[in-house]
Amino acid sequence: MQPEAFFLPAGAAQTTQNDQRFCLFYPAECGASGGAARGLVLYIHPFAEEMNKARHMAALQARALARAGYAVLQMDLLGCGDSSGDFGDASWQSWVSDVLQGCHWLRKQSNTPGADSGQLPLWLWGLRGGCLLAVEAARQLGAPCNFLFWQPPAAGKPLLQQFLRLKVAGDLLGGQAKGVMEGMRQQLANGSPVEIAGYLLSPGLASGLEQAALVPPAARGPTQRLEWFELSTREDAGLSPVSTQTITQWQQAGYRVGSHIVHGPAFWQTTEMEDAPALITATTAAVCND
């Protein structure tokens, strides 16, 4: 299956000349679902270098969902991949706006039968930091959607801290690490970007990520779903207390939640490209379990 590659103009609120997002669209193979598409899926990639390491797994999953009858859109956010702009141009809200633009495209222009009527369920599929973007976009979408989370963080602050540590590790400053971390935070607070591992981190992106949390948007009916997936190479792995608490919050908010621990590597951070075929199989089965 070869996806359709195209450039999607950015939303009106942030459009400048040549402001476009690179997209890959996998049309639903409707024969798998009796002649009609089963739903729409928007993939929201993770933060910085994690996006590049996860590309292969994202493509494998997109193809699997398309074969199962789902129309899938992958989008490179502002300043990422083949989209216009530099990473340093991005703010948290600009990325949220990109996600909303992808949702609208799937509904209105994907040429998927039933998409524009709202009959097909929309899934926001996030990996790591992409899960946080999915939640914020859903709050602004004004329409019901389902969520598919791969290795979701409960909040963005640990992700930001992890990213900032790359600067410390890269400079091999050892005992000066605390001072360097505080210096970077002060620089961001003063409105200046910080260069980390080849990425220019803007204050608007840093503050948005730090404040982001996986708090469930208000449910818009009894049928909204969340499928939560975590990977581990341990045979006895279980959900962490933080994950369990977050899932409980989503259940209390009215979502039908399925939680899954799947055996596989942390492919978004491994040195060599690795696959997690069990995750592909389990994710496809969970999403198709209407």
Protein Blocks (a to p, Z undefined) as FASTA:
>chain_A
ZZddddddddfklgcehiacddddddddfklnoopafbdcdddddehjlmmmmmmmmmmm
mmmmmmnopacdddddehiajbgcjfklpcfklmmmmmmmmmmmmmmmnopghklnomac
cddddehjlmmmmmmmmmmnopacddddehiafbfklmmmmmmmmmmmmnonojmmmmmm
mmmmmmmmnopacdeehiacdfklmmmmmmpccddcddebjkbccddddddfbfkbccdf
klmmmmmmmmmnopacdddddedddfklpfbdcddfklmmmmmmmmmmZZ
